Amino acid sequence: MPLPSDIDLWRSAGIMVRKHGSQAPTASNDRAKHLEAAGNRDGAAAWRLIAQRCEQLLNQEGTRQ
């Protein structure tokens, strides 16, 4: 299964930041861990990329503590 497009990863990161605020990277990495444990490596990889983008968004906004 191919990874989501870059724009879809950024959209997902934006949603996570709006929903979880500064905890968005942690929430995204938690999803990645659950997917990895379930054997879904592609899904886990996508959520790790989303977590990275969450970090970038939060750093741009200056809201990361």
C-alpha atoms as an extended CHARMM CRD file, in Angstrom:
* protein
*
        65  EXT
         1         1  MET       CA              0.0000000000        0.0000000000        0.0000000000  PROA      1               0.0000000000
         2         2  PRO       CA              1.5180000000        3.3600000000       -0.9830000000  PROA      2               0.0000000000
         3         3  LEU       CA              1.9320000000        6.1550000000        1.5180000000  PROA      3               0.0000000000
         4         4  PRO       CA             -0.5520000000        9.0230000000        1.4090000000  PROA      4               0.0000000000
         5         5  SER       CA              0.4000000000       12.0330000000       -0.6830000000  PROA      5               0.0000000000
         6         6  ASP       CA              2.3670000000       14.8290000000        0.9350000000  PROA      6               0.0000000000
         7         7  ILE       CA             -0.6790000000       17.1130000000        0.9110000000  PROA      7               0.0000000000
         8         8  ASP       CA             -2.7390000000       14.4290000000        2.6780000000  PROA      8               0.0000000000
         9         9  LEU       CA             -0.0320000000       14.0320000000        5.3210000000  PROA      9               0.0000000000
        10        10  TRP       CA             -0.0300000000       17.8140000000        5.9150000000  PROA      10              0.0000000000
        11        11  ARG       CA             -3.8280000000       17.8950000000        6.0730000000  PROA      11              0.0000000000
        12        12  SER       CA             -3.8320000000       15.0970000000        8.6150000000  PROA      12              0.0000000000
        13        13  ALA       CA             -1.1810000000       16.8870000000       10.6600000000  PROA      13              0.0000000000
        14        14  GLY       CA             -3.2630000000       20.0600000000       10.6290000000  PROA      14              0.0000000000
        15        15  ILE       CA             -6.2930000000       18.1640000000       11.8760000000  PROA      15              0.0000000000
        16        16  MET       CA             -4.2420000000       16.5230000000       14.6190000000  PROA      16              0.0000000000
        17        17  VAL       CA             -2.8280000000       19.8810000000       15.7510000000  PROA      17              0.0000000000
        18        18  ARG       CA             -6.3040000000       21.4220000000       15.8650000000  PROA      18              0.0000000000
        19        19  LYS       CA             -7.6680000000       18.4510000000       17.7980000000  PROA      19              0.0000000000
        20        20  HSD       CA             -4.7450000000       17.7030000000       20.1370000000  PROA      20              0.0000000000
        21        21  GLY       CA             -2.7240000000       20.9200000000       20.2600000000  PROA      21              0.0000000000
        22        22  SER       CA              0.8250000000       20.4550000000       21.5110000000  PROA      22              0.0000000000
        23        23  GLN       CA              0.0860000000       16.7560000000       22.1120000000  PROA      23              0.0000000000
        24        24  ALA       CA             -0.4850000000       16.1060000000       18.3940000000  PROA      24              0.0000000000
        25        25  PRO       CA              2.9390000000       14.5360000000       17.7600000000  PROA      25              0.0000000000
        26        26  THR       CA              2.5050000000       12.2090000000       20.7400000000  PROA      26              0.0000000000
        27        27  ALA       CA             -1.0200000000       11.2520000000       19.6700000000  PROA      27              0.0000000000
        28        28  SER       CA              0.2010000000       10.5810000000       16.1270000000  PROA      28              0.0000000000
        29        29  ASN       CA              3.1050000000        8.4610000000       17.3440000000  PROA      29              0.0000000000
        30        30  ASP       CA              0.7170000000        6.5280000000       19.5960000000  PROA      30              0.0000000000
        31        31  ARG       CA             -1.3880000000        5.6870000000       16.5460000000  PROA      31              0.0000000000
        32        32  ALA       CA              1.7560000000        4.6030000000       14.7240000000  PROA      32              0.0000000000
        33        33  LYS       CA              2.7040000000        2.2840000000       17.5990000000  PROA      33              0.0000000000
        34        34  HSD       CA             -0.7510000000        0.6920000000       17.6570000000  PROA      34              0.0000000000
        35        35  LEU       CA             -0.7160000000        0.1420000000       13.9110000000  PROA      35              0.0000000000
        36        36  GLU       CA              2.8000000000       -1.3210000000       14.0480000000  PROA      36              0.0000000000
        37        37  ALA       CA              1.7200000000       -3.6950000000       16.8240000000  PROA      37              0.0000000000
        38        38  ALA       CA             -1.2170000000       -4.7660000000       14.6560000000  PROA      38              0.0000000000
        39        39  GLY       CA              1.1460000000       -5.5070000000       11.7750000000  PROA      39              0.0000000000
        40        40  ASN       CA              0.1950000000       -2.4910000000        9.6730000000  PROA      40              0.0000000000
        41        41  ARG       CA              3.6460000000       -1.1600000000        8.7930000000  PROA      41              0.0000000000
        42        42  ASP       CA              2.4420000000        1.1480000000        6.0330000000  PROA      42              0.0000000000
        43        43  GLY       CA             -0.1170000000        2.7690000000        8.3030000000  PROA      43              0.0000000000
        44        44  ALA       CA              2.4790000000        3.1290000000       11.0500000000  PROA      44              0.0000000000
        45        45  ALA       CA              4.9180000000        4.7640000000        8.6290000000  PROA      45              0.0000000000
        46        46  ALA       CA              2.2500000000        7.2380000000        7.5290000000  PROA      46              0.0000000000
        47        47  TRP       CA              1.4620000000        8.2050000000       11.1250000000  PROA      47              0.0000000000
        48        48  ARG       CA              5.1560000000        8.7150000000       11.8850000000  PROA      48              0.0000000000
        49        49  LEU       CA              5.3190000000       11.1250000000        8.9560000000  PROA      49              0.0000000000
        50        50  ILE       CA              2.2100000000       12.8810000000       10.2510000000  PROA      50              0.0000000000
        51        51  ALA       CA              3.8720000000       13.2020000000       13.6710000000  PROA      51              0.0000000000
        52        52  GLN       CA              6.8910000000       14.8630000000       12.0390000000  PROA      52              0.0000000000
        53        53  ARG       CA              4.6430000000       17.3220000000       10.2460000000  PROA      53              0.0000000000
        54        54  CYS       CA              2.7910000000       18.0460000000       13.4910000000  PROA      54              0.0000000000
        55        55  GLU       CA              6.1360000000       18.9850000000       15.0380000000  PROA      55              0.0000000000
        56        56  GLN       CA              6.8720000000       21.2920000000       12.1190000000  PROA      56              0.0000000000
        57        57  LEU       CA              3.4720000000       22.9680000000       12.3380000000  PROA      57              0.0000000000
        58        58  LEU       CA              3.7850000000       23.4690000000       16.0690000000  PROA      58              0.0000000000
        59        59  ASN       CA              7.2970000000       24.8800000000       15.7110000000  PROA      59              0.0000000000
        60        60  GLN       CA              6.0510000000       27.3300000000       13.0580000000  PROA      60              0.0000000000
        61        61  GLU       CA              3.2190000000       28.4240000000       15.3300000000  PROA      61              0.0000000000
        62        62  GLY       CA              5.5100000000       28.7010000000       18.3320000000  PROA      62              0.0000000000
        63        63  THR       CA              3.0590000000       26.7040000000       20.4640000000  PROA      63              0.0000000000
        64        64  ARG       CA              5.3290000000       23.7440000000       21.1840000000  PROA      64              0.0000000000
        65        65  GLN       CA              6.2950000000       23.7250000000       24.8420000000  PROA      65              0.0000000000
